Amino acid sequence: MTIKSHIQQIDKATRAWFRADNILLKEAIEQTVAEGLFTFEDIKFAIRALKEKVYAGQVAEWAERAGLSEEHHQKGKKVLCLHAGNLPMVGFQDALGTILSGANYYGKLSSKDPYLLAAFLDALKNAGVSTNIDYSTDLNSFKDLKADKVLFAGSEQSVEPVKLKLSELNAITDETAFDIRTAKFSIAYITSEDSDVVTDLVEAIFRYGGQGCRSVAVVVSPIKFSNLKCHFQDYIEAFWLKNPPTKKYTSAIEYQFAYNKAIERDQAWLDHFLIQDSEDFPELDSTLHWVQGDENKVKELVQKFGAAVQTVYTAGEKIAGLKTDFLSQAQTPNLWWEPDRKPVI
C-alpha cells in the first residue's frame, strides 16, 4: 500500500468512527461515564472538538504538513506510546500521528481512560489499516518489544523510573529515541473584559477541571484581579452550571487559602477552585494564579517557568518575541498542535 492510500484509509476510518450512529463509540462513552472516569460533558466536548477537526480534512492536511511521502515515512518503525489519562481521549493525537506516519503503534493505555481510545484503535484495525496496532493497559505486555521510539507524557520525576521499567522489560534498547513531554500548564494574556474574551478564558481554565498542559493556570493582565473578581465569578458559575465540576479539592488548597489570608493576598475561594493574586509557580491543581502586568511580565514568567509552560494564549494581541495561540482555541487545537512545542510526526 502506498503512503497516499494509507493516509486516505486512515482518514476514511477516522471519519466513520466519529459518526453519530457509531454504536461502539456510544458504548465506550457510556462505560467511561458509568465508571466515573470523566463527566459526560467533558467527553462530549472532547469528541466534538476532534470530530470537527477530522471532518474539516485535518487528517490529510496533517500528513501533508508533516511531509509524509513514499520517501519520508516511518514504515516499519516500532513506536511505543505511554498515554496519560488526565483528559478524555488525551492519547488520540499521539496514536493517530504514529499510525498516520506508517509506524507500528504500541499503546500503553491509562487505566483512567481505557475505553475511548481503545474503541478508536479497534475501528482502525477493523478497517484494515496496514500498520500494526497493539495496545494494553498493562506495561508488561510490551516485554521484549525493543521499540525504536517512545512517546511519553508525564512529570519530570517519573521519567527515569519509567525508563528503568522499560529497560527491565527489554521494551527499549540503547538506541531507542525518547520524546518526553513534561509541560504542565499554559499562560493567558488578556487586556479586555469583553464577554467573548472572558468566556474563552473561563473555558481555557476550567474545561477538564483545569487538567492538561493546554489548560490555563496563570493569567497575566493589566486588569487588577480585585477589579474583575465579581464579574469573573459570574462567568465561572455560568460555566459550572453547564459543566458541573466533580473533582474535590485537597487539603493543600485549604492550607494555601489560609496562608493567603494570613499574608493578606487577594484571592477568591470558589468551592472547587482557588484563584489568587500570585506570581508563584502553580504547583497545586485547582488553582489559578492571576498576575497584574503587561507583555514584559508574560515574557518574564515564561522565562521563569521554563519548560513547564506549554503555550501562551492571547485574544489576538501580539507579543514581540513570543509565539502565541488564540485563547479561543486553547481546548480545541488543530490535530497537528505541538506538545512541548515539538511535532508529533
N, C-alpha and C positions, 0 to 999 in steps of 0.2 A: 504494500500500500504506500502511495506517495504521501509526503508530509501534507500536501494540499488536501488530499482525500481524508487523511487522518483528522485534520482540523475541521473539515466540513462534517465529518461523522460526529465529532465531539460536540460541535455547535448544535447539530440537529438533536442529539440525545439530551443535551442540557436544556434546550428549549422545551422538549417534550416533558422533561421531569418537572418543570415549573408550571405545567398546565393545571388549571383549576380542577380537572377531573382525575388527577393522579391519586389513586387510592393509597398507594404506598407512602407518598408524601403525607397525606392526611393522617394515616396511621402513625407515622413517625412523630408528627406534631402532637397527636393525642397522647401517645405514650410519654413523650417528654413532659407534657403538661401534667399528666396524671401522677408522675413520679416527683413533681415539684422541682424539676431541674431548672426550668425557665418559665416565665409567665407567657401566656398566650399572646399578650400584647407585644412583647419583645420578639417572640418568634415570628409573628405576623409581620412586624416591621422589617426584620432581617430578610425574610423570604421575599417580601415585596421589593425591597431595595435591590436585591440580587437579580430578581426576575426582570426588573426594569432595565438593568444594565445588559443582561443577556439578550432580551428582546430588542434592544437598541443596536444589536450587532457587535457588542464589545468582545465576544469570544474571538471572532475573526480579526477584529481590529487589534486586539492584544497580541495575537500571533504575528501580525504584520509589524507592529511596533517593536516586537522582540526580534524581528529579523529571522523568524523561523523559515527554513527553506531546505531543499534537498542536501545542501552543503552545510547548513548550520542548524543542527538539532541535537538532541540528547539521546537519540535512539540507542538502546542497549544499556544505558547507564542505570544504576540502581540508586534510587533516591529514597531515603527513609525520612518521613515527616513525623515529628513528635508534636502533635497538635495540642494546643491549650484547650481549656474547656470553660473559659470565663465568660464567653458570649455564645449565643446560639449560632451554629454554622461558622464559627470563627476559623475553622480549618479549610473552608471552601476554596479560598484563593490559592493556598499552597497546593491543595490536592489538584485543582483544575489546572493550575500553571504547570505542575510537574507532569501530569498526563498529557497536556497540550504540547509540551516540549518534546514528546516522544520517549521520555524516560520511563523506566519501570517504577511504578509507585508502590511504596510500602508505607502504610499509615498506622501509627500508634494513636488510636482514638482515645480521648479523655473519657473516663467513666462519668464525668459531669455532663457530657454531650455525646452519648454513644449511638443515638438513633438517627438523627437528621443527616449527618454526613454519610453514615453507612448506607442509608437509603439512596442517596445520590450516587455513591460509588457502585452500588449494586445495579443501578439503572445504566451506568456506563458499561459495566461488564455485560449486562443483558443485551446491550445494543451492539456488542461485538467489537468494542474498541480494541485495537490490536496490541496495545501495550499491556504489560502485566499490571493488575490491580489487586493488591492484597492488603488486608487491614485486620487489626485486632486491638482490643483494649489491654492486652497483656504484652508487655515489652519482651517477655521471654519467647514470644512467638517468632521473634526475629533473630534467634540464635543462629550463628554461622552465616548471616546474611552477607557480611563484608561489603557494606554499602559504599558507593562511590561518593555520596554526598548525604549530609544530614541537615535538615531544616529543623531548627529548634526555637521555640518561643518560651521564655521563662525569665527568672531572675538571674542576675549575675552569680548569686550564691549557689544556684543549682547547676551551673554549667559543668563544673569539674566532677561532682557526683554522677551526673548523667553520663559524661564521657567515660568515667570509670566503669559504670554498669554496662555500657555498650561494649567496652573493651573486654570485660569479663565474659560477655555473651558471644564474643567474636563477631559482633554485628558490624564492627568497623575495622579498618586497618590503619596502618601508619600513614597511608596516602589519602584517607578519607577527608574530603573537604567539609568544613562546617560553616553553615550560615546561621548565626546565632542572633536572635532578636531580643533585646533587653530594654527597649524603650518602654516607659511606664505610663506616660501621660502626655497631653498636649496643652498648649497655651493659646488663649484667645486674646486678641487686642481689639477692643471696641471703643468707638468715640461717639456713639449715638445711643439715645434712649428710644429710638423708633421702635414701634411694635414688632416689625418684622425682624429686626436685629435681636431684640430681647427674646423673641420666640425661638429663633435659631440658636441663640446662646443657651437657653434652657434645654433644648433638645440635645445640644452637644455635651452638656454637663450631665444631665440626668438620665438619658437613654441608657439602658442596660445597668442602671444603678451606679453609673459612673465607672464601670469596669471597662478595661481595654485601653490600649495606648492611644487610640484616637479620641478618647473622651477627655474633655477639658477639665483640668484640675487647678489651673491657675488662670485668672483673668487679670489683664493689665488694662487700665482705663484712666483717662484724665478725670473721669467722674468719680467722686468720692463715694465709697460704699455706703456710708450713712445717708447720703442724699438719694440713693437709689433703693435702699433697703425695702421699704414697704411696697413700692412699685414692683420690684423684682419678685418679692414673695407672692404677689398675686398671680404672676405668670407661672411660678413653680407649682402653686396649688392647683391651677388650671391643668397643668401637665399631669400632675398626680391623680387628678380625677379620672383622666382617660387611661392612665398607666399606673395603676396602684402599686406603690413600692412594697416589696416583701422582705427585703434584706434588713436584718436587725443590726443596729449599731453595737459596737463593742464598748467595754468599759473604758477603753483607751480614749474614746471620744468624750466620755463624761469627764475624764481627767483633764483633757485638753480644754474643755469648756470651763472647768473650774480654774485652770491656770490662766486662761484668757481673762476671766472675770477678775482674778487677783491682780493682774497687771493692767487692768482697765483697757484691754484691747477690744476694739469694736468687733462685734460678732452677731450672728443670728442663729438660733437653735430652731431647726425645722422638723423636729421629731425623728426624721430619718437622715438628716444631713446637717452638718455644721459648716457655716460659712464664716470665715474670719479674715480680718484685715491683717495679712501677714505675708512676708517675703520668704518665709522658711520653705525648705524642701517639703513637698506634700507627701509625707510618709504614710499617713493614715488614709484608709479607704473612707468613703462617705464624708469627705471634707472638700471644701473649695477655698482656695486662697485668693483673696481679692487684693490687688496691688494698685495703688494710685500712681500713675506715671504715664510717660509718653513712649514714643518709639525707641528712644535710647534705653528706657527701662526694660523693654522687651528684649533688646539685644543683650543687655546686662544679665538678665535671668537665663536666657538661652546659653550664654557663656558659663554662667554659674552652675546650671543644672546639667549641662553637657549632654551625653548620650541618652539620658533618661527622657529627653524631650523628643516626641515623635514628630509633631507638626505644630506650626504657628498658624492660627486661623485669623482672618480678618473679614470684615463685611465689605471688602473691596479696597480698603486702604493699602497702599504700597509701603513697604518698609525697606529702605535702601540697604542692600547687602544681605537681605534675608529672603529665602524662598518661602512663600506663604500659599495657603489654600483658602478657598472660600468657606466661611463659617457654615453656610447653608448646606455644605456637602460633607460636614465632619463625620456624620454617621451613615452617609450614603456614597462612599468613594467609588471611583471607577475600578473595574476589575484589575487594572494594571497599577494601582497605587503601590507605593514602595514602603513596606515595613522597615523601620530603622533606616529609611532613605536609601534602601538597596532593592533593586528589581528582583522579583521572584523568578522570572525566566532570564 
